[in-house]
Amino acid sequence: MAGNAPIVLANPKGLYAAAAPFELEPPRDLSDYEAIVRLTRELIGGTTASLEAMQACHDRTGQTFLCLGHGEAMRGYSGMLPMSPRAMPHLWMGQFNALDPDLDLLARPGERVGAWWFWGIATVDHDAARQMIHGLLATRPFTNGLPTFARSATPAGRRIAAERMNFHPMRYPDDDLMWAPPRPLESKPGETELDHAA
């Protein structure tokens, strides 16, 4: 599969520009990371990376989260990390620590991306969820064509990832480590997919 993977370069400016019409923006400051932690605890449960780790990942990659609002007014977020091709063995073996990421495994702006790590998604209501999904669909030209990896914090999260996001357990049926095969680069979603995703 690696030999057939398209060449995708990390392009945070392009990704954020595509998401901007949907009012999705990068984190601005510490209050945004604090809001991400708060929303995760309230809406998902489980643990998150530390504020310092989140900021370090953003400093390295130029892209970490799409934020719907900022600080106390944040209504949702989606987090994804561009992984360097050198991270692939760590991802397939389940050795990538998303709570304390090895920055050397992340792709800097302009570097080749080998895969994506899906940190998570949370929204406060259905309207925020639809807005987030529309924004994520707009960023597909910057993320499609490569596999995505994730760790699900809860059984409910595993079910949603499987039913709505095409994630599959990596090693055994109820594995919290999951992966989603690449979507075609030319994929254009319809309203049915939007309704299903939201």
N, C-alpha and C positions, 0 to 999 in steps of 0.2 A: 504494500500500500504506500510506503514512503516514497518509492520511486515514481508513483503516479500523482503525488500530492502537488497541487499548484503552488507557485511561488507567491506568497502573500507577505507583504512587508507591513510592519507595524506603522499605522498611520493615525495617531491620536487626533491630529487636527482635522483630518477628513471625517473620522468617526463622529467627533463632537459637532462638526458642522452639519452632518446629516441628521443628528439627533436634535439640534437646536430648534427647528420648527415645532417640535413637540414639547418644548420647554424642559428638555433634559440637558443637564450641564455637568461639567466635572465638579468634584468637591472643591470648595473655596478655602476652607480653613478647618481648624480643629473641631469647631461646632458641627460641621457636616459629618465628620467621622463619628462624633459622639451620637448624632442623630441616627446614623446607620446602625450603631451598636444598639441603641434604644429600640429601633424598629425591629431589629432581629430578635431581641429578647421578647418583645411584646407579641410579635406576629409569627415567629418561627420557633423560637426556643433554641437551645444548644449554645455553643460557644462561638466566638468570633476571634479573628486575629486582633492583636492589640492595636491601639490607635497608632503607636509608633510604627508597627509593621505595615499598616495600611498606608501611612504617609510615605514610608520608605519605598513601598511598591509603586506608589504614584510618582515619586521622584525618579525612579528608575525607568518606568515605562511611559510616563506621560498620560496614561489612561488606566483607570481602575474601576471607577463607578460612574454610572449615569444617575444623577440625582434629580428627582422631581421636587423642586423646592429646596430650601436650605435651612440648616439649623433646626430650630423648634418647629418651623413651618414645613419641614420636609414631609411629603406625602408618599414617598416611595423611593426605592433605589434598585438598581441592578448592577452587579459587580462581575467583571470578567478580567482575567489576566492573559496577556499575550505570552505564550511560552516559547522559548527558544527551541530550535530543533535538538539541541543538546539535552533538553529536558525529557525527550521522548522515553528513554529507558526508565527514568524515574517515574514517569506517569504510568506506563504500562505495568510496572512492578508494584505500583501502589506506594511508592516511597516519597512522593512529593508532600511536604508538610505545608498545607495551606494556612495553618494558624501562625506559622513562623517561616515564611517562604525564603528559600535560598535565592537571593537577588540575582545570582549569576545564571539562574535558570530562566530568567525573564528576558523578553526581547525589548530592547530599547527602540525608540522611534527610528524608523528607517531600516531596522534589522529584520531578517526573515523570521516569520512566525511558523512554528511547527505544529502547534495545537493551541487550544484555548483552555483555560481553567475557569469554570463557572463558579464564582464565589457565592452567588446567591441573588435572590430577588424577593422584594417585599413591597406591598402597596397597602394603603390604609382602607381602600374601598374599590368598588368595581370601576368607577370612573377613572381613578388613578391607574388601575390595572390596565384598562384599555389604552389609556394614553401612553403608558410605559410600553405596552406591546407594539403599538404603532411606531414608537420611537425605535424600538429594537429592530423591527422589520426594516426601517429606513437605513439602519446601519449594516444590514446584511452584506452589501458589497465589500465591506471591510473585514468581515468575519467568516464568510462562507467558504466552503471547499476544504475545511480542515476539521479534524475530530475535536470534540469538546469533552473535558473530563470534569468530574465534580464529586464531592462527598456529601451525602445527604445526612442532615442532622437528626431526622426523625423518620419513622415509618411512613407518616403521612407525606413527608417531603419526597420519599422514594416513590410513592404511588403517583404523586403529581408529576414528578420528573419523568416517569415512565409513560404516563397517559397523555401528557400535554407537551412534552419536550423531546420525546423519542430517545430518552436515556435508557440504557440497559445495564444490569449488574455486571461488574467486571469478572468476578471469580465464582460466585455462587448466588443462588436465587434471591436471597435477601441481603446481599452485600451493600454496605453503605457507599462503597466506591463504585462509581458509575461512569459510563462514557456514552456519548452520542456520536454516531457516524457523521461524516461530512454531509452537508446539504449541497446540492448542485449550485455552482456559482451563479447560474442564470435563473435560479428559482424566484418566482414572483407569486407571493401569497394572494389568496382571494379572501373574500369576507368570511367564508366558512372557517378557514384556518384562524382568522382573527377571533371569531366567536369562540372557537375551541380553546385557543390560547388564553383568552381573558377569563 
